[in-house]
Amino acid sequence: MAAFITVKIEINCILNLVGRYCIIFHAGLHPHENKLFLSNNSKEFGRREVTEILRDAGVQYFNKTQNFFGWLQSQAN
């Protein structure tokens, strides 16, 4: 059972790294567009080093839909 848990954790880590890489790569393809990422997975994406990487790539991260809607409304003004 412990081996299964270890493999599952390793797979989740790999998927998270691939997901982050894809977000950063895609952001680089569109340097002049607003880039937003909405995920309530703040355990992975809310970490300081991850939010800094996203910010440096020009991606604005939202961990709550309510915060995204607030940002969206502010853009209409």
Residue, then its C-alpha position, 0 to 999 in steps of 0.5 A: m500500500a505504501a508503494f502505491i501511495t508513493v507512486k500516486i504522490e509522485i504522479n501528482c507532483i509530475l502532473n503539477l509540474v507539467g501543468r505549471y510548465c504548460i501554463i508558463f509556456h502558453a503564456g509566453l506564446h501570447p505576451h501581449e494578451n491578458k492571461l488569467f489562471l483560475s484554480n482553487n488548488s491553492k495548495e499547489f498554485g498558491r505557494r509563493e514561489v509558484t505565484e511568483i513564477l506565474r506573475d513573472a510570466g504575466v499570468q494573474y492567478f485567482n484562487k476564488t471565482q469571486n476574486f476573478f469576477g471582481w477583477l473582471q468587473s473592474q476591467a469594464n470600468 
